[in-house]
Amino acid sequence: MSRVVIIGSGQAGVDCAFGLRQQGHTGPVTLVGDDPELPYQRPPLSKDVLKSRGETGWMPLRGEALYARQDITLRLGQPVREIRRTDRQVILADGSALPYDHLVLATGARNRLPPLPGLAEAAPLALRNAADTRRLIAALPGVARLAIIGGGFIGLETAAALQGSGIEVTLFEAAPRLMSRSVSPELSDWFRRFHEARGTTIRLEARIEEVRPGQLLLAGGEVQAFDALLLAAGVMPNVELAEAAGLTTGNGICTDDTHATSDPAIFAIGDCAEAPTPFAVGPVRLESVACASEQARRVAAILTGKPPPPPAPPWFWSHQGSARLQIAGLADPCDTIEVEGPLADISDAATLIIRRYRDGCLTAVETVNQAREHMQARKTLSSLRDSKVADRSRL
Ligand SMILES: Cc1cc2nc3c(=O)[nH]c(=O)nc-3n(C[C@H](O)[C@H](O)[C@H](O)COP(=O)(O)OP(=O)(O)OC[C@H]3O[C@@H](n4cnc5c(N)ncnc54)[C@H](O)[C@@H]3O)c2cc1C
């Protein structure tokens, strides 16, 4: 009866715990998380929860009673301080030791703090967990001008959730376009126009030189005043625990294609893990619910001696007001882009499909308000993966 300890009570950790039971694992399963709250879904925080000012949208990952029913021991509000690999134990902040046969690291990611003078002292608001969200919502009634640092998904979803509220939102992005790590230049530009038309001011290639109380100092001497500052400039993986235990890390905790780390008794999944996938040229660390859940299901199968499901094409979504963005696949590097739909239409009813190719092969499909096309793209990418695997087996 293998004892499994999972560190991190987010999407990946919870799905792994329940996945183990679904696969018939009968040994003890313990889920340890530093967040004191019953595990919850993060995506609604920057969407329905923020838009409703906390009145609706909070979604637990599983009902509280299910943990007891599935015999999953929850240790919440308990940071893990150390992994002792030689004794196969993890040590919690209260000093207690949990023995394991298999350990799953699902420690997620935390907000990146860009090295800007005055930023840490300004204690910017964040939107990473439930406590951050409550703090942001509590601050809003006194805010006329909100400055957001970062033009990725979280910054833009926040801007969308506040559109029409009377709060003047200015978003500062250092790159020349929005969501530059995730979407095509065509879609970046479409979203810029979409948000600007709804009242958000977007500053691309913004060079913030210093943060002062209530002020951003920009290159060229420009001063931007704000009442509240939200930091949404990306995340960094929580790898320190793994690193201190001597596991191999890079842009995340490095794993092989079975999600095993450099210690075969320890696995890493979700936002904290860097893993190979047939859909990318090298190992990648993905930040999405779909990826966290998929890796969790695969590890649950592996730990119960079953063949893991084949890796599915990565996919993401981001709801920004009326625009339902979905991305299937990983685009980069990409050499050809094909657009279907009028890019000029930024109305609430707009629909778009953008296909991205490398060497003539489809690598990603971005859609706006085209759920059926998105599902089709995931099927197409799966079949392309299968044909690539078949090609390799003939070599
Ligand atoms: C506001 C917001 C909106 C999002 N919207 C979307 C979306 O629309 N679509 C989408 O696909 N994805 C979205 N994401 C991303 C998605 O939520 C994450 O990719 C997913 O939650 C990753 O799950 P995870 O379990 O790997 O990490 P996390 O959910 O971050 O969970 C990791 C947990 O481990 C804990 N932990 C870390 N170190 C320790 C330790 N030493 N001891 C104990 N516990 C520890 C962390 O505190 C955290 O609770 C969003 C994220 C946020 C923050």
The ligand as an SDF file (V2000), in Angstrom:
LIG
                    3D

 53 58  0  0  0  0  0  0  0  0999 V2000
   -6.5400   34.7170  -11.3940 C   0  0  0  0  0  0  0  0  0  0  0  0
   -6.1820   33.5410  -12.2890 C   0  0  0  0  0  0  0  0  0  0  0  0
   -6.9470   33.2850  -13.4130 C   0  0  0  0  0  0  0  0  0  0  0  0
   -6.6310   32.2120  -14.2400 C   0  0  0  0  0  0  0  0  0  0  0  0
   -7.3910   31.9600  -15.3290 N   0  0  0  0  0  0  0  0  0  0  0  0
   -7.1270   30.8850  -16.1020 C   0  0  0  0  0  0  0  0  0  0  0  0
   -7.9450   30.5710  -17.2260 C   0  0  0  0  0  0  0  0  0  0  0  0
   -8.8820   31.2860  -17.5490 O   0  0  0  0  0  0  0  0  0  0  0  0
   -7.6490   29.4460  -17.9410 N   0  0  0  0  0  0  0  0  0  0  0  0
   -6.5960   28.6290  -17.6250 C   0  0  0  0  0  0  0  0  0  0  0  0
   -6.3600   27.6120  -18.2810 O   0  0  0  0  0  0  0  0  0  0  0  0
   -5.7990   28.9120  -16.5670 N   0  0  0  0  0  0  0  0  0  0  0  0
   -6.0390   30.0160  -15.8040 C   0  0  0  0  0  0  0  0  0  0  0  0
   -5.2300   30.3050  -14.7340 N   0  0  0  0  0  0  0  0  0  0  0  0
   -4.0610   29.4450  -14.4760 C   0  0  0  0  0  0  0  0  0  0  0  0
   -4.4710   28.2040  -13.6980 C   0  0  0  0  0  0  0  0  0  0  0  0
   -5.2920   28.5560  -12.6290 O   0  0  0  0  0  0  0  0  0  0  0  0
   -3.2130   27.5090  -13.2340 C   0  0  0  0  0  0  0  0  0  0  0  0
   -2.4990   27.0940  -14.3880 O   0  0  0  0  0  0  0  0  0  0  0  0
   -3.5340   26.2900  -12.3770 C   0  0  0  0  0  0  0  0  0  0  0  0
   -4.2160   26.7080  -11.2260 O   0  0  0  0  0  0  0  0  0  0  0  0
   -2.2540   25.5810  -12.0020 C   0  0  0  0  0  0  0  0  0  0  0  0
   -2.5260   24.6350  -11.0180 O   0  0  0  0  0  0  0  0  0  0  0  0
   -1.3650   24.1200  -10.0540 P   0  0  0  0  0  0  0  0  0  0  0  0
   -2.0310   23.1660   -9.1230 O   0  0  0  0  0  0  0  0  0  0  0  0
   -0.2160   23.6780  -10.8490 O   0  0  0  0  0  0  0  0  0  0  0  0
   -0.8660   25.4040   -9.2590 O   0  0  0  0  0  0  0  0  0  0  0  0
   -1.6230   26.3160   -8.2330 P   0  0  0  0  0  0  0  0  0  0  0  0
   -3.0760   26.4020   -8.5370 O   0  0  0  0  0  0  0  0  0  0  0  0
   -0.8320   27.5670   -8.1650 O   0  0  0  0  0  0  0  0  0  0  0  0
   -1.4920   25.5380   -6.8400 O   0  0  0  0  0  0  0  0  0  0  0  0
   -0.2650   25.3330   -6.1950 C   0  0  0  0  0  0  0  0  0  0  0  0
   -0.4860   25.3790   -4.7100 C   0  0  0  0  0  0  0  0  0  0  0  0
    0.6940   24.9220   -4.0360 O   0  0  0  0  0  0  0  0  0  0  0  0
    0.9120   25.7340   -2.9160 C   0  0  0  0  0  0  0  0  0  0  0  0
    2.2940   25.5910   -2.4370 N   0  0  0  0  0  0  0  0  0  0  0  0
    3.4190   26.0980   -3.0060 C   0  0  0  0  0  0  0  0  0  0  0  0
    4.4990   25.7690   -2.2470 N   0  0  0  0  0  0  0  0  0  0  0  0
    4.0310   25.0620   -1.1980 C   0  0  0  0  0  0  0  0  0  0  0  0
    4.6510   24.4760   -0.0720 C   0  0  0  0  0  0  0  0  0  0  0  0
    5.9810   24.5400    0.1420 N   0  0  0  0  0  0  0  0  0  0  0  0
    3.9000   23.8270    0.8460 N   0  0  0  0  0  0  0  0  0  0  0  0
    2.5480   23.7320    0.6600 C   0  0  0  0  0  0  0  0  0  0  0  0
    1.8950   24.2920   -0.3850 N   0  0  0  0  0  0  0  0  0  0  0  0
    2.6370   24.9350   -1.3120 C   0  0  0  0  0  0  0  0  0  0  0  0
    0.5560   27.1090   -3.4680 C   0  0  0  0  0  0  0  0  0  0  0  0
    0.3700   28.0660   -2.4570 O   0  0  0  0  0  0  0  0  0  0  0  0
   -0.7260   26.7930   -4.1980 C   0  0  0  0  0  0  0  0  0  0  0  0
   -1.8410   26.8300   -3.3480 O   0  0  0  0  0  0  0  0  0  0  0  0
   -5.5160   31.3770  -13.9100 C   0  0  0  0  0  0  0  0  0  0  0  0
   -4.7340   31.6740  -12.7830 C   0  0  0  0  0  0  0  0  0  0  0  0
   -5.0660   32.7370  -11.9840 C   0  0  0  0  0  0  0  0  0  0  0  0
   -4.2180   33.0410  -10.7730 C   0  0  0  0  0  0  0  0  0  0  0  0
  1  2  1  0
  2  3  1  0
  2 52  2  0
  3  4  2  0
  4  5  1  0
  4 50  1  0
  5  6  2  0
  6  7  1  0
  6 13  1  0
  7  8  2  0
  7  9  1  0
  9 10  1  0
 10 11  2  0
 10 12  1  0
 12 13  2  0
 13 14  1  0
 14 15  1  0
 14 50  1  0
 15 16  1  0
 16 17  1  0
 16 18  1  0
 18 19  1  0
 18 20  1  0
 20 21  1  0
 20 22  1  0
 22 23  1  0
 23 24  1  0
 24 25  2  0
 24 26  1  0
 24 27  1  0
 27 28  1  0
 28 29  2  0
 28 30  1  0
 28 31  1  0
 31 32  1  0
 32 33  1  0
 33 34  1  0
 33 48  1  0
 34 35  1  0
 35 36  1  0
 35 46  1  0
 36 37  1  0
 36 45  1  0
 37 38  2  0
 38 39  1  0
 39 40  1  0
 39 45  2  0
 40 41  1  0
 40 42  2  0
 42 43  1  0
 43 44  2  0
 44 45  1  0
 46 47  1  0
 46 48  1  0
 48 49  1  0
 50 51  2  0
 51 52  1  0
 52 53  1  0
M  END
$$$$
